[in-house]
């Protein structure tokens, strides 16, 4: 059984009846009238569940809800009309707003060009400028401890010199 059902068992049946408090929150807004009425109806059902409490307490009865269909709003059509009107509104034969204004710019991280090739070339030049023994040790360390991406970017180490 559900834990909540076990806790509330005394509220609904049994010799020892427990007192139950139902807190119902309703909205003063007219747009939430239907939800508020449903909340109050549910609270009244919970208050009188299992017993016929016809005359006891203050219960809300009925509560007819009237719905009125006001019509539909075609937001897409209105937006298209506004855009066309703005585009066609001309001052001196020129458009007031440019079509480029309607184009969403690319995010900043996408507009940057990759500099991977330039970094690899700079790295190769710097490694070649090092003394041969230091360059070889650096490349050995990179081969051992570097990432796959770093190893792909770097040239193979120069062959060891005899001597």
DSSP file (Angstrom, degrees, kcal/mol; ACC not computed):
  #  RESIDUE AA STRUCTURE BP1 BP2  ACC     N-H-->O    O-->H-N    N-H-->O    O-->H-N    TCO  KAPPA ALPHA  PHI   PSI    X-CA   Y-CA   Z-CA
    1    1 A X              0   0    0      0, 0.0     2,-0.2     0, 0.0     3,-0.0   0.000 360.0 360.0 360.0 158.1    0.0    0.0    0.0
    2    2 A X     >  -     0   0    0      1,-0.1     4,-2.0     2,-0.0     5,-0.2  -0.454 360.0-132.0 -70.7 140.7    0.9    3.6   -0.5
    3    3 A X  H  > S+     0   0    0      1,-0.2     4,-2.1     2,-0.2     5,-0.2   0.891 107.9  51.9 -62.2 -40.8    2.6    5.3    2.5
    4    4 A X  H  > S+     0   0    0      1,-0.2     4,-2.2     2,-0.2    -1,-0.2   0.895 107.3  52.8 -64.3 -39.6    0.3    8.3    2.2
    5    5 A X  H  > S+     0   0    0      1,-0.2     4,-0.6     2,-0.2    -1,-0.2   0.903 108.9  50.2 -61.8 -41.1   -2.8    6.0    2.2
    6    6 A X  H >< S+     0   0    0     -4,-2.0     3,-0.6     1,-0.2     4,-0.4   0.901 111.4  48.4 -63.9 -40.5   -1.5    4.4    5.4
    7    7 A X  H 3< S+     0   0    0     -4,-2.1     3,-0.4     1,-0.2    -2,-0.2   0.870 117.0  41.3 -67.7 -36.0   -1.0    7.7    7.1
    8    8 A X  H >X S+     0   0    0     -4,-2.2     3,-1.5     1,-0.2     4,-0.9   0.403  83.4 102.4 -93.7   2.9   -4.4    9.0    6.1
    9    9 A X  H XX S+     0   0    0     -4,-0.6     4,-2.2    -3,-0.6     3,-1.0   0.885  79.5  54.3 -54.7 -42.9   -6.3    5.8    6.8
   10   10 A X  H 34 S+     0   0    0     -3,-0.4     8,-1.9    -4,-0.4    -1,-0.3   0.703 100.8  61.3 -66.4 -19.5   -7.7    7.1   10.1
   11   11 A X  H <4 S+     0   0    0     -3,-1.5    -1,-0.2     6,-0.2    -2,-0.2   0.792 115.1  30.1 -75.6 -27.3   -9.1   10.2    8.3
   12   12 A X  H << S-     0   0    0     -3,-1.0     2,-0.3    -4,-0.9    -2,-0.2   0.778 126.6  -0.1-105.8 -32.3  -11.4    8.1    6.1
   13   13 A X  S  < S+     0   0    0     -4,-2.2    -1,-0.2     3,-0.1     5,-0.2  -0.929  78.9  75.2-151.3 169.9  -12.4    5.0    8.1
   14   14 A X  S    S-     0   0    0     -2,-0.3     3,-0.1     1,-0.1    -4,-0.0  -0.310  79.1 -78.4 109.5 168.9  -11.9    3.2   11.4
   15   15 A X  S    S+     0   0    0      1,-0.2     2,-1.0    -2,-0.1    -1,-0.1   0.934 118.3  56.3 -72.5 -47.5  -13.0    3.5   14.9
   16   16 A X  S    S-     0   0    0     -3,-0.1     2,-0.3     2,-0.0    -1,-0.2  -0.757  80.7-158.5 -89.6 103.5  -10.6    6.3   15.8
   17   17 A X        -     0   0    0     -2,-1.0     2,-0.3    -3,-0.1    -6,-0.2  -0.638   5.7-145.7 -82.9 137.0  -11.3    9.1   13.4
   18   18 A X        -     0   0    0     -8,-1.9     2,-0.3    -2,-0.3    -1,-0.0  -0.721  18.0-113.8 -98.5 151.1   -8.5   11.6   12.9
   19   19 A X        -     0   0    0     -2,-0.3     2,-0.4     2,-0.0    -8,-0.1  -0.675  32.5-160.5 -82.8 139.4   -9.1   15.2   12.2
   20   20 A X        -     0   0    0     -2,-0.3     2,-0.5    -9,-0.1   -12,-0.0  -0.968   8.2-157.1-124.4 136.5   -8.0   16.4    8.8
   21   21 A X        -     0   0    0     -2,-0.4     2,-0.6     2,-0.0    -2,-0.0  -0.962   6.4-164.7-112.8 125.9   -7.2   19.9    7.6
   22   22 A X        -     0   0    0     -2,-0.5     2,-0.7    21,-0.1    -2,-0.0  -0.950   4.0-159.9-110.5 120.9   -7.4   20.6    3.9
   23   23 A X        -     0   0    0     -2,-0.6     2,-0.5     2,-0.0    -2,-0.0  -0.895  10.0-171.4-102.3 116.7   -5.8   23.8    2.8
   24   24 A X        -     0   0    0     -2,-0.7     2,-0.5    16,-0.0    -2,-0.0  -0.935   7.6-156.7-112.4 124.8   -7.1   25.0   -0.6
   25   25 A X        -     0   0    0     -2,-0.5     2,-0.3    14,-0.0    14,-0.1  -0.877  13.8-175.0-102.5 127.0   -5.5   27.9   -2.3
   26   26 A X        -     0   0    0     -2,-0.5     2,-0.4    13,-0.1     7,-0.1  -0.848  20.5-124.2-120.0 158.1   -7.5   29.8   -4.8
   27   27 A X        -     0   0    0      5,-0.3     9,-0.1    -2,-0.3     5,-0.1  -0.810   2.6-148.0-102.7 139.4   -6.6   32.6   -7.2
   28   28 A X        +     0   0    0     -2,-0.4     2,-0.1     3,-0.0    -1,-0.1   0.602  68.4 108.8 -77.6  -9.5   -8.4   36.0   -7.2
   29   29 A X  S >  S-     0   0    0      1,-0.1     3,-1.1     3,-0.1    -2,-0.1  -0.422  71.1-137.1 -71.3 140.1   -7.7   36.3  -11.0
   30   30 A X  G >  S+     0   0    0      1,-0.3     3,-1.2     2,-0.2     4,-0.2   0.780 102.4  63.0 -68.3 -25.5  -10.7   35.8  -13.2
   31   31 A X  G 3  S+     0   0    0      1,-0.2    -1,-0.3     2,-0.1     3,-0.2   0.719 103.1  49.9 -72.1 -18.1   -8.7   33.7  -15.6
   32   32 A X  G <> S+     0   0    0     -3,-1.1     4,-2.6     1,-0.2    -5,-0.3   0.181  75.7 111.1-102.8  16.3   -8.3   31.1  -12.9
   33   33 A X  H <> S+     0   0    0     -3,-1.2     4,-2.6     1,-0.2     5,-0.2   0.910  77.2  49.5 -58.4 -45.4  -11.9   30.9  -11.9
   34   34 A X  H  > S+     0   0    0     -4,-0.2     4,-2.2    -3,-0.2    -1,-0.2   0.912 112.6  47.0 -62.8 -42.6  -12.4   27.4  -13.2
   35   35 A X  H  > S+     0   0    0      2,-0.2     4,-2.3     1,-0.2    -1,-0.2   0.897 111.9  51.2 -65.5 -39.5   -9.3   26.1  -11.4
   36   36 A X  H  X S+     0   0    0     -4,-2.6     4,-2.4     2,-0.2    -2,-0.2   0.915 110.3  48.8 -64.6 -42.4  -10.4   27.8   -8.2
   37   37 A X  H  X S+     0   0    0     -4,-2.6     4,-2.7     1,-0.2    -1,-0.2   0.911 111.0  50.0 -63.4 -41.7  -13.9   26.2   -8.4
   38   38 A X  H  X S+     0   0    0     -4,-2.2     4,-2.4    -5,-0.2    -1,-0.2   0.901 110.2  50.9 -62.8 -39.9  -12.4   22.8   -9.0
   39   39 A X  H  X S+     0   0    0     -4,-2.3     4,-2.3     2,-0.2    -2,-0.2   0.930 112.1  46.3 -62.2 -45.6  -10.1   23.3   -6.0
   40   40 A X  H  X S+     0   0    0     -4,-2.4     4,-2.3     2,-0.2    20,-0.2   0.893 111.6  51.6 -66.1 -39.2  -13.0   24.2   -3.8
   41   41 A X  H  X S+     0   0    0     -4,-2.7     4,-2.3     2,-0.2    -1,-0.2   0.929 111.1  48.0 -61.4 -44.4  -15.1   21.3   -5.0
   42   42 A X  H  X S+     0   0    0     -4,-2.4     4,-2.6     1,-0.2    -2,-0.2   0.907 110.6  51.2 -63.8 -41.1  -12.3   18.9   -4.3
   43   43 A X  H  X S+     0   0    0     -4,-2.3     4,-2.0     1,-0.2    -1,-0.2   0.889 110.2  49.9 -63.5 -38.1  -11.8   20.4   -0.8
   44   44 A X  H  X S+     0   0    0     -4,-2.3     4,-1.8     2,-0.2    -1,-0.2   0.892 110.1  50.0 -67.5 -38.9  -15.5   20.0   -0.1
   45   45 A X  H  X S+     0   0    0     -4,-2.3     4,-0.6     1,-0.2    -2,-0.2   0.930 111.4  48.8 -63.5 -44.3  -15.4   16.4   -1.3
   46   46 A X  H >< S+     0   0    0     -4,-2.6     3,-0.5     1,-0.2    -2,-0.2   0.869 110.0  52.7 -63.3 -35.9  -12.4   15.7    1.0
   47   47 A X  H 3< S+     0   0    0     -4,-2.0    -1,-0.2     1,-0.2    -2,-0.2   0.855 120.2  31.6 -69.4 -34.8  -14.2   17.3    3.9
   48   48 A X  H >< S+     0   0    0     -4,-1.8     3,-1.6    -5,-0.1     5,-0.3   0.255  84.2 137.9-108.3  13.6  -17.3   15.2    3.6
   49   49 A X  T << S+     0   0    0     -4,-0.6     3,-0.1    -3,-0.5    -3,-0.1  -0.373  74.8  10.8 -66.4 132.7  -15.9   12.0    2.3
   50   50 A X  T 3  S+     0   0    0      1,-0.2     2,-0.3    -2,-0.1    -1,-0.3   0.265 120.3  70.9  88.6 -12.4  -17.4    8.9    3.8
   51   51 A X  S <  S-     0   0    0     -3,-1.6     2,-1.1     2,-0.0    -1,-0.2  -0.949  79.8-123.8-134.5 154.5  -20.2   10.7    5.6
   52   52 A X        +     0   0    0     -2,-0.3     2,-1.1    -3,-0.1     3,-0.3  -0.784  35.3 171.5 -96.5  90.8  -23.3   12.5    4.5
   53   53 A X        +     0   0    0     -2,-1.1    -1,-0.1    -5,-0.3    -4,-0.0  -0.512  13.7 152.7 -97.6  64.5  -22.7   15.9    6.0
   54   54 A X  S    S+     0   0    0     -2,-1.1    -1,-0.2     1,-0.2     5,-0.1   0.936  75.5  21.8 -63.6 -48.8  -25.6   17.6    4.3
   55   55 A X  S    S+     0   0    0     -3,-0.3     2,-0.2     3,-0.1    -1,-0.2   0.568 103.5  95.2-100.1  -7.5  -26.3   20.3    6.8
   56   56 A X  S    S-     0   0    0      2,-0.1     3,-0.1     0, 0.0    -3,-0.1  -0.573  80.9  -4.7 -90.0 146.3  -22.9   20.6    8.6
   57   57 A X  S    S-     0   0    0     -2,-0.2     2,-0.7     1,-0.1     0, 0.0   0.068  91.5 -69.5  70.8 177.5  -20.2   23.0    7.8
   58   58 A X        +     0   0    0      2,-0.0     2,-0.4     0, 0.0    -1,-0.1  -0.925  56.4 176.4-112.2 109.8  -20.1   25.4    4.9
   59   59 A X        -     0   0    0     -2,-0.7     2,-0.6    -5,-0.1   -18,-0.1  -0.882  30.6-122.8-114.3 144.1  -19.8   23.7    1.6
   60   60 A X        -     0   0    0     -2,-0.4     2,-0.3   -20,-0.2   -16,-0.1  -0.744  30.9-161.7 -85.4 126.1  -19.8   25.3   -1.7
   61   61 A X        -     0   0    0     -2,-0.6     2,-0.4   -17,-0.0   -20,-0.0  -0.818  51.6 -19.5-107.7 147.4  -22.5   23.9   -3.9
   62   62 A X        -     0   0    0     -2,-0.3    -2,-0.1     1,-0.2   -21,-0.0  -0.409  55.7-172.8  68.6-115.5  -22.7   24.1   -7.7
   63   63 A X        -     0   0    0     -2,-0.4    -1,-0.2     1,-0.1     2,-0.1   0.956  18.9-146.3  82.7  67.2  -20.6   26.9   -9.0
   64   64 A X        -     0   0    0      1,-0.1     2,-0.5   -27,-0.0    -1,-0.1  -0.409   6.5-146.5 -68.1 138.8  -21.5   27.0  -12.7
   65   65 A X        -     0   0    0     -2,-0.1     2,-0.5   -31,-0.0    -1,-0.1  -0.928   7.3-157.9-109.5 126.3  -18.7   28.0  -15.0
   66   66 A X        -     0   0    0     -2,-0.5     2,-0.4     2,-0.0    -2,-0.0  -0.908   6.5-163.9-106.4 125.7  -19.5   30.0  -18.1
   67   67 A X        -     0   0    0     -2,-0.5     2,-0.5     2,-0.0    -2,-0.0  -0.887   2.4-167.4-108.8 139.2  -17.0   29.9  -20.9
   68   68 A X        -     0   0    0     -2,-0.4     2,-0.6     0, 0.0    -2,-0.0  -0.981  16.2-140.3-128.8 121.2  -17.1   32.4  -23.7
   69   69 A X        -     0   0    0     -2,-0.5     3,-0.1     1,-0.2    -2,-0.0  -0.695  17.1-175.5 -81.1 118.0  -15.1   31.9  -26.9
   70   70 A X        -     0   0    0     -2,-0.6     2,-0.2     1,-0.3    -1,-0.2   0.636  44.9-101.3 -90.5 -15.8  -13.6   35.2  -27.9
   71   71 A X        -     0   0    0      2,-0.0    -1,-0.3     0, 0.0     2,-0.3  -0.655  39.5 -68.4 121.5-179.7  -12.1   34.1  -31.2
   72   72 A X        -     0   0    0     -2,-0.2     2,-0.5    -3,-0.1    -3,-0.0  -0.829  28.9-146.9-113.2 150.6   -8.7   33.2  -32.4
   73   73 A X        -     0   0    0     -2,-0.3     2,-1.3     4,-0.0     3,-0.2  -0.973   7.6-151.1-116.8 119.7   -5.6   35.3  -32.9
   74   74 A X     >  +     0   0    0     -2,-0.5     4,-2.0     1,-0.2     5,-0.2  -0.717  19.4 176.6 -90.8  89.8   -3.4   34.4  -35.8
   75   75 A X  H  > S+     0   0    0     -2,-1.3     4,-2.5     1,-0.2    -1,-0.2   0.866  76.1  54.9 -64.6 -38.2   -0.1   35.6  -34.5
   76   76 A X  H  > S+     0   0    0      1,-0.2     4,-2.4     2,-0.2    -1,-0.2   0.923 108.6  47.8 -63.1 -44.4    1.9   34.3  -37.4
   77   77 A X  H  > S+     0   0    0      1,-0.2     4,-2.5     2,-0.2    -1,-0.2   0.914 112.0  49.7 -63.6 -42.8   -0.2   36.2  -39.9
   78   78 A X  H  X S+     0   0    0     -4,-2.0     4,-2.5     1,-0.2    -1,-0.2   0.913 110.9  49.8 -62.7 -42.6    0.0   39.4  -37.9
   79   79 A X  H  X S+     0   0    0     -4,-2.5     4,-2.4     2,-0.2    -2,-0.2   0.909 111.2  48.9 -63.8 -41.9    3.8   39.1  -37.7
   80   80 A X  H  X S+     0   0    0     -4,-2.4     4,-2.7     2,-0.2    -2,-0.2   0.914 111.3  49.9 -63.1 -42.2    4.1   38.5  -41.5
   81   81 A X  H  X S+     0   0    0     -4,-2.5     4,-2.6     2,-0.2    -2,-0.2   0.917 111.8  47.8 -63.5 -42.9    1.9   41.6  -42.2
   82   82 A X  H  X S+     0   0    0     -4,-2.5     4,-2.5     2,-0.2    -1,-0.2   0.914 112.5  49.1 -63.5 -41.8    3.9   43.8  -39.9
   83   83 A X  H  X S+     0   0    0     -4,-2.4     4,-2.2     2,-0.2    -2,-0.2   0.920 113.1  46.7 -64.3 -43.4    7.2   42.6  -41.4
   84   84 A X  H  X S+     0   0    0     -4,-2.7     4,-2.4     2,-0.2    -2,-0.2   0.898 112.7  49.8 -65.6 -40.2    5.8   43.2  -45.0
   85   85 A X  H  X S+     0   0    0     -4,-2.6     4,-1.4     1,-0.2    -2,-0.2   0.902 112.1  47.8 -65.1 -40.1    4.5   46.6  -44.0
   86   86 A X  H  < S+     0   0    0     -4,-2.5    10,-0.5     1,-0.2    11,-0.4   0.884 113.4  48.2 -66.4 -38.4    7.9   47.5  -42.5
   87   87 A X  H  < S+     0   0    0     -4,-2.2    -2,-0.2     1,-0.2    -1,-0.2   0.879 115.3  44.0 -69.5 -38.2    9.7   46.3  -45.5
   88   88 A X  H  < S+     0   0    0     -4,-2.4     2,-0.6    -5,-0.2    -1,-0.2   0.644  84.7 105.1 -84.6 -15.3    7.4   48.2  -47.9
   89   89 A X     <  -     0   0    0     -4,-1.4     7,-1.3    -5,-0.2     2,-0.4  -0.545  57.7-170.6 -69.2 115.6    7.4   51.4  -46.0
   90   90 A X  E     -A   95   0A   0     -2,-0.6     2,-0.5     5,-0.2     5,-0.2  -0.875  23.6-164.1-117.0 142.1    9.6   53.6  -48.0
   91   91 A X  E >  S-A   94   0A   0      3,-2.0     3,-1.2    -2,-0.4    -2,-0.0  -0.967  87.1 -13.9-120.6 111.8   11.1   57.0  -47.4
   92   92 A X  T 3  S-     0   0    0     -2,-0.5    -1,-0.1     1,-0.2     3,-0.1   0.800 127.8 -57.4  68.0  27.6   12.4   58.6  -50.6
   93   93 A X  T 3  S+     0   0    0      1,-0.3     2,-0.3     0, 0.0    -1,-0.2   0.444 115.4 108.4  84.5  -1.1   12.3   55.3  -52.4
   94   94 A X  E <  S-A   91   0A   0     -3,-1.2    -3,-2.0     1,-0.0    -1,-0.3  -0.792  75.6-104.1-109.8 153.2   14.5   53.5  -50.0
   95   95 A X  E     -A   90   0A   0     -2,-0.3    -5,-0.2    -5,-0.2    -8,-0.1  -0.494  19.7-142.8 -70.6 140.6   13.6   50.9  -47.4
   96   96 A X  S    S+     0   0    0     -7,-1.3     2,-0.4   -10,-0.5    -1,-0.1   0.879  87.9  32.3 -71.4 -37.5   13.5   52.1  -43.8
   97   97 A X  S    S-     0   0    0    -11,-0.4     2,-0.2    -8,-0.2    -1,-0.2  -0.952  84.6-124.9-124.1 143.1   15.0   48.9  -42.5
   98   98 A X    >   -     0   0    0     -2,-0.4     3,-1.6     1,-0.1     4,-0.4  -0.541  18.1-125.4 -84.1 146.6   17.5   46.6  -44.2
   99   99 A X  G >  S+     0   0    0      1,-0.3     3,-1.4    -2,-0.2     4,-0.5   0.776 107.6  70.7 -60.3 -23.8   16.8   42.9  -44.7
  100  100 A X  G >  S+     0   0    0      1,-0.3     3,-0.9     2,-0.2    -1,-0.3   0.773  85.9  66.6 -64.0 -24.5   20.1   42.2  -42.9
  101  101 A X  G <  S+     0   0    0     -3,-1.6    -1,-0.3     1,-0.2    -2,-0.2   0.765  97.3  53.9 -67.8 -23.0   18.4   43.4  -39.6
  102  102 A X  G <  S+     0   0    0     -3,-1.4     2,-0.4    -4,-0.4    -1,-0.2   0.618  88.5  93.1 -86.9 -12.7   16.1   40.4  -39.8
  103  103 A X  S <  S-     0   0    0     -3,-0.9     2,-0.4    -4,-0.5    -3,-0.0  -0.685  78.9-128.5 -84.6 129.2   18.9   37.9  -40.1
  104  104 A X        -     0   0    0     -2,-0.4    -2,-0.1     1,-0.1     3,-0.1  -0.633  27.6-122.4 -76.9 126.5   20.1   36.5  -36.8
  105  105 A X        -     0   0    0     -2,-0.4     3,-0.1     1,-0.1     2,-0.1  -0.318  28.8-101.0 -69.3 153.1   23.9   36.8  -36.5
  106  106 A X        -     0   0    0      1,-0.1    -1,-0.1     2,-0.1     5,-0.1  -0.407  47.7 -92.2 -68.6 147.9   26.0   33.7  -35.9
  107  107 A X    >>  -     0   0    0      1,-0.1     3,-1.4    -2,-0.1     4,-1.2  -0.258  36.5-113.0 -59.3 151.3   27.1   33.1  -32.3
  108  108 A X  H 3> S+     0   0    0      1,-0.3     4,-0.8     2,-0.2     3,-0.4   0.852 114.8  56.2 -57.6 -38.9   30.5   34.6  -31.5
  109  109 A X  H 34 S+     0   0    0      1,-0.2    -1,-0.3     2,-0.2    -2,-0.1   0.731 108.0  49.4 -70.2 -19.1   32.2   31.2  -31.0
  110  110 A X  H <4 S+     0   0    0     -3,-1.4    -1,-0.2     1,-0.2    -2,-0.2   0.709 103.0  59.6 -89.3 -21.1   31.1   30.2  -34.5
  111  111 A X  H  < S+     0   0    0     -4,-1.2     2,-0.2    -3,-0.4    -2,-0.2   0.683  85.0  95.5 -81.6 -16.3   32.4   33.3  -36.3
  112  112 A X  S  < S-     0   0    0     -4,-0.8     2,-0.3     1,-0.1     3,-0.0  -0.503  74.6-128.7 -75.3 141.7   36.0   32.8  -35.1
  113  113 A X        -     0   0    0     -2,-0.2     2,-0.2     1,-0.1    -2,-0.1  -0.627  28.8-101.5 -88.3 150.1   38.3   31.0  -37.6
  114  114 A X        -     0   0    0     -2,-0.3     4,-0.1     1,-0.1     3,-0.1  -0.470  27.7-170.3 -71.0 137.5   40.3   28.1  -36.4
  115  115 A X     >  +     0   0    0     -2,-0.2     4,-2.5     1,-0.1     5,-0.2   0.096  53.2 113.0-112.6  20.5   44.0   28.8  -35.7
  116  116 A X  H  > S+     0   0    0      1,-0.2     4,-2.3     2,-0.2     5,-0.2   0.910  77.8  48.8 -60.9 -44.0   45.0   25.2  -35.3
  117  117 A X  H  > S+     0   0    0      1,-0.2     4,-2.3     2,-0.2    -1,-0.2   0.912 112.2  48.0 -63.4 -42.8   47.2   25.3  -38.4
  118  118 A X  H  > S+     0   0    0      1,-0.2     4,-2.4     2,-0.2    -1,-0.2   0.896 111.9  50.0 -65.6 -39.7   49.0   28.5  -37.4
  119  119 A X  H  X S+     0   0    0     -4,-2.5     4,-2.4     2,-0.2    -1,-0.2   0.902 110.6  49.6 -65.6 -39.7   49.6   27.2  -33.9
  120  120 A X  H  X S+     0   0    0     -4,-2.3     4,-2.4     2,-0.2    -2,-0.2   0.909 111.7  48.4 -65.4 -41.5   51.1   23.9  -35.3
  121  121 A X  H  X S+     0   0    0     -4,-2.3     4,-2.3     2,-0.2    -2,-0.2   0.917 112.5  48.3 -65.0 -42.6   53.4   25.9  -37.6
  122  122 A X  H  X S+     0   0    0     -4,-2.4     4,-2.4     1,-0.2    -2,-0.2   0.909 111.2  50.9 -63.2 -42.0   54.5   28.2  -34.8
  123  123 A X  H  X S+     0   0    0     -4,-2.4     4,-2.5     2,-0.2    -2,-0.2   0.919 109.6  49.9 -62.1 -44.0   55.1   25.2  -32.5
  124  124 A X  H  X S+     0   0    0     -4,-2.4     4,-2.4     1,-0.2    -1,-0.2   0.925 111.3  48.9 -61.4 -44.0   57.2   23.4  -35.2
  125  125 A X  H  X S+     0   0    0     -4,-2.3     4,-1.4     1,-0.2    -1,-0.2   0.911 112.5  48.0 -63.0 -41.2   59.3   26.6  -35.8
  126  126 A X  H  X S+     0   0    0     -4,-2.4     4,-0.7     2,-0.2    -1,-0.2   0.897 111.7  49.1 -67.7 -39.3   59.9   27.0  -32.1
  127  127 A X  H >< S+     0   0    0     -4,-2.5     3,-0.8     1,-0.2    -1,-0.2   0.903 110.8  50.8 -66.0 -39.7   60.9   23.4  -31.6
  128  128 A X  H 3< S+     0   0    0     -4,-2.4    -1,-0.2     1,-0.2    -2,-0.2   0.788 104.9  58.0 -68.1 -26.5   63.3   23.6  -34.5
  129  129 A X  H 3< S+     0   0    0     -4,-1.4    -1,-0.2    -5,-0.2    -2,-0.2   0.667  90.6  91.7 -77.5 -15.5   64.9   26.7  -33.0
  130  130 A X  S << S-     0   0    0     -3,-0.8     2,-0.0    -4,-0.7    -3,-0.0  -0.359  97.2 -86.8 -73.4 157.6   65.7   24.8  -29.8
  131  131 A X     >  -     0   0    0      1,-0.1     4,-2.7    -2,-0.1     3,-0.3  -0.397  45.6-112.9 -58.9 144.3   69.1   23.1  -29.5
  132  132 A X  H  > S+     0   0    0      1,-0.2     4,-2.5     2,-0.2     5,-0.2   0.850 114.7  50.2 -53.2 -41.6   68.8   19.6  -31.0
  133  133 A X  H  > S+     0   0    0      2,-0.2     4,-2.2     1,-0.2    -1,-0.2   0.919 113.6  45.1 -65.8 -41.9   69.2   17.8  -27.7
  134  134 A X  H  > S+     0   0    0     -3,-0.3     4,-2.6     2,-0.2    -2,-0.2   0.900 113.1  51.1 -67.0 -41.2   66.5   19.9  -25.9
  135  135 A X  H  X S+     0   0    0     -4,-2.7     4,-2.5     2,-0.2    -2,-0.2   0.915 110.8  48.6 -62.2 -43.1   64.2   19.6  -29.0
  136  136 A X  H  X S+     0   0    0     -4,-2.5     4,-2.3    -5,-0.2    -2,-0.2   0.919 112.8  47.2 -63.4 -44.3   64.6   15.8  -28.9
  137  137 A X  H  X S+     0   0    0     -4,-2.2     4,-2.5     2,-0.2    -2,-0.2   0.897 111.6  51.3 -65.0 -39.8   63.9   15.6  -25.2
  138  138 A X  H  X S+     0   0    0     -4,-2.6     4,-2.6     1,-0.2    -2,-0.2   0.933 112.1  45.9 -61.7 -46.0   60.9   17.8  -25.5
  139  139 A X  H  X S+     0   0    0     -4,-2.5     4,-2.3     2,-0.2    -1,-0.2   0.862 111.2  53.0 -67.2 -35.0   59.4   15.7  -28.3
  140  140 A X  H  X S+     0   0    0     -4,-2.3     4,-2.1     2,-0.2    -1,-0.2   0.927 110.9  46.7 -63.6 -43.9   60.2   12.5  -26.3
  141  141 A X  H  X S+     0   0    0     -4,-2.5     4,-3.5     1,-0.2     5,-0.5   0.916 112.5  50.0 -64.3 -42.7   58.3   13.9  -23.3
  142  142 A X  H  X S+     0   0    0     -4,-2.6     4,-2.3     1,-0.2    -1,-0.2   0.888 110.2  50.5 -63.2 -38.1   55.4   15.0  -25.5
  143  143 A X  H  < S+     0   0    0     -4,-2.3    -1,-0.2     2,-0.2    -2,-0.2   0.901 117.4  40.1 -65.5 -39.7   55.3   11.6  -27.1
  144  144 A X  H  < S+     0   0    0     -4,-2.1    -2,-0.2    -5,-0.2    -1,-0.2   0.925 134.9  16.4 -74.7 -45.7   55.2    9.9  -23.7
  145  145 A X  H  < S+     0   0    0     -4,-3.5    -3,-0.2    -5,-0.2    -2,-0.2   0.576 100.0 102.4-109.6 -12.0   52.9   12.3  -21.9
  146  146 A X  S  < S-     0   0    0     -4,-2.3     2,-0.1    -5,-0.5    -4,-0.0  -0.171  72.2-104.2 -73.3 166.8   51.1   14.3  -24.6
  147  147 A X     >  -     0   0    0      1,-0.1     4,-2.4     4,-0.0     5,-0.2  -0.393  31.8-106.8 -83.2 166.6   47.6   13.9  -25.8
  148  148 A X  H  > S+     0   0    0      1,-0.2     4,-2.1     2,-0.2     5,-0.2   0.893 121.6  54.0 -60.0 -40.5   46.7   12.2  -29.1
  149  149 A X  H  > S+     0   0    0      1,-0.2     4,-1.5     2,-0.2    -1,-0.2   0.906 109.1  47.8 -62.8 -41.5   45.8   15.6  -30.5
  150  150 A X  H  > S+     0   0    0      1,-0.2     4,-1.7     2,-0.2    -1,-0.2   0.909 110.8  51.5 -65.5 -41.2   49.2   17.1  -29.5
  151  151 A X  H  < S+     0   0    0     -4,-2.4    -1,-0.2     1,-0.2    -2,-0.2   0.858 109.4  50.1 -65.6 -34.0   51.0   14.1  -31.0
  152  152 A X  H  < S+     0   0    0     -4,-2.1    -1,-0.2     1,-0.2    -2,-0.2   0.830 110.7  50.7 -70.8 -31.3   49.1   14.5  -34.3
  153  153 A X  H  < S+     0   0    0     -4,-1.5    -2,-0.2    -5,-0.2     2,-0.2   0.817 101.1  72.1 -76.2 -31.6   50.0   18.2  -34.5
  154  154 A X  S  < S-     0   0    0     -4,-1.7     3,-0.1    -5,-0.1     2,-0.1  -0.541  84.0-114.4 -91.5 150.9   53.7   17.8  -33.9
  155  155 A X        -     0   0    0     -2,-0.2    -1,-0.1     1,-0.1     3,-0.1  -0.368  44.4 -88.6 -74.0 160.7   56.2   16.5  -36.4
  156  156 A X        -     0   0    0      1,-0.1    -1,-0.1    -2,-0.1     3,-0.1  -0.368  55.3 -92.9 -65.4 151.3   58.1   13.2  -35.6
  157  157 A X        -     0   0    0      1,-0.1    -1,-0.1   -18,-0.1     3,-0.1  -0.302  45.4-101.6 -65.2 149.1   61.2   13.7  -33.6
  158  158 A X        -     0   0    0      1,-0.1    -1,-0.1   -26,-0.1     3,-0.1  -0.359  47.3 -91.9 -66.9 152.5   64.4   14.1  -35.6
  159  159 A X        -     0   0    0      1,-0.1    -1,-0.1    -3,-0.1   -23,-0.0  -0.352  51.0 -96.7 -64.3 145.3   66.6   11.0  -35.7
  160  160 A X        -     0   0    0      1,-0.1     2,-0.3    -3,-0.1    -1,-0.1  -0.348  37.0-124.1 -65.0 140.7   69.2   10.8  -32.9
  161  161 A X        -     0   0    0     -3,-0.1     2,-0.3     1,-0.1    -1,-0.1  -0.646  24.2-115.3 -84.2 139.7   72.6   12.0  -33.9
  162  162 A X              0   0    0     -2,-0.3    -1,-0.1     1,-0.2     0, 0.0  -0.537 360.0 360.0 -70.8 136.5   75.5    9.6  -33.4
  163  163 A X              0   0    0     -2,-0.3    -1,-0.2    -3,-0.0    -2,-0.0   0.443 360.0 360.0 122.4 360.0   78.0   10.8  -30.9
